[in-house]
Amino acid sequence: MPEKVKSTLDPKKGSQKAVSKVQKKDDKKHKQSYSLYMCKVLGQMHSNMDILSKVMGMVNSFGSHILESIKVEASCLEHYNRCSTIMSQETQMALCLLLPLGN
């Protein structure tokens, strides 16, 4: 079945251009990646070392998972404290709960 094409006006040019629904969905999909930042930090710490793309994928996945876990735990703490905003205190407590330091 052919895709439906929807024409929209371009406000800058005043012309019509065809935009399919698939193109609009592709514009919305954006995968968050921390690879660039990790490469910069690695370059600052060990300037003569490189990292393989598979390893970067694993490190990126680990970083995304940890940040997601911190976000969920901070959200739970915010709910327990009956606040409407996640502040630095909730974020720090979530980090301490997820990654405890051995004293």
C-alpha positions as CSV (number, residue, x, y, z in Angstrom):
1,M,0.0,0.0,0.0
2,P,1.5,3.4,-1.0
3,E,2.3,5.9,1.8
4,K,0.2,8.9,2.1
5,V,2.1,12.1,1.2
6,K,1.0,15.3,3.0
7,S,1.9,18.6,1.4
8,T,2.8,21.5,3.7
9,L,3.6,25.1,3.0
10,D,7.1,26.2,3.7
11,P,6.8,29.6,5.4
12,K,10.1,30.9,4.2
13,K,9.7,30.2,0.5
14,G,5.9,30.0,0.1
15,S,6.3,26.8,-1.9
16,Q,4.8,23.4,-1.3
17,K,6.9,20.4,-0.5
18,A,5.8,16.8,0.0
19,V,6.6,15.3,3.4
20,S,5.8,11.7,4.1
21,K,4.8,10.4,7.5
22,V,7.9,8.2,7.6
23,Q,10.1,11.2,7.2
24,K,8.4,13.0,10.1
25,K,8.9,9.9,12.3
26,D,12.6,9.7,11.3
27,D,13.1,13.3,12.3
28,K,11.7,12.5,15.8
29,K,14.0,9.6,16.4
30,H,17.2,10.8,17.9
31,K,19.4,8.4,19.9
32,Q,21.3,10.0,22.8
33,S,25.0,9.1,22.7
34,Y,27.8,10.0,25.0
35,S,30.6,8.8,22.7
36,L,31.9,12.2,21.9
37,Y,32.2,13.3,25.5
38,M,33.8,10.0,26.5
39,C,36.4,10.3,23.7
40,K,37.2,13.9,24.9
41,V,37.7,12.7,28.5
42,L,39.8,9.8,27.3
43,G,41.9,12.2,25.2
44,Q,42.4,14.4,28.2
45,M,43.5,11.6,30.5
46,H,45.4,9.4,28.1
47,S,46.2,11.3,24.9
48,N,48.0,8.4,23.2
49,M,45.1,5.8,23.6
50,D,42.3,5.0,21.3
51,I,39.1,3.1,21.9
52,L,37.4,0.5,19.7
53,S,33.9,1.2,18.5
54,K,32.5,-1.9,20.1
55,V,34.0,-1.0,23.4
56,M,32.6,2.6,23.0
57,G,29.2,1.1,22.4
58,M,29.4,-0.9,25.6
59,V,30.6,2.1,27.6
60,N,27.9,4.2,26.1
61,S,25.3,1.6,27.0
62,F,26.6,1.4,30.6
63,G,26.6,5.2,30.9
64,S,23.0,5.4,29.6
65,H,21.9,2.7,32.0
66,I,23.5,4.3,35.0
67,L,22.0,7.7,34.2
68,E,18.6,6.2,33.6
69,S,18.8,4.4,37.0
70,I,19.8,7.6,38.8
71,K,16.9,9.4,37.1
72,V,14.4,6.8,38.2
73,E,15.8,6.6,41.8
74,A,15.8,10.5,42.1
75,S,12.2,10.5,40.8
76,C,11.2,8.0,43.5
77,L,12.9,10.1,46.2
78,E,11.2,13.2,44.9
79,H,7.9,11.4,45.1
80,Y,8.6,10.3,48.7
81,N,9.5,13.8,49.8
82,R,6.3,15.1,48.1
83,C,8.1,17.7,46.0
84,S,7.4,18.6,42.4
85,T,11.0,19.1,41.4
86,I,14.1,16.9,41.4
87,M,16.8,18.9,43.1
88,S,20.4,18.2,43.7
89,Q,19.8,16.6,47.0
90,E,17.6,13.9,45.5
91,T,20.1,13.3,42.7
92,Q,23.0,13.0,45.2
93,M,21.0,10.6,47.4
94,A,20.1,8.5,44.4
95,L,23.7,8.3,43.4
96,C,24.7,7.3,46.9
97,L,22.0,4.6,46.9
98,L,22.9,3.2,43.5
99,L,26.7,3.4,43.8
100,P,27.7,3.1,47.4
101,L,31.3,3.8,48.4
102,G,33.0,1.2,50.5
103,N,34.0,2.9,53.8
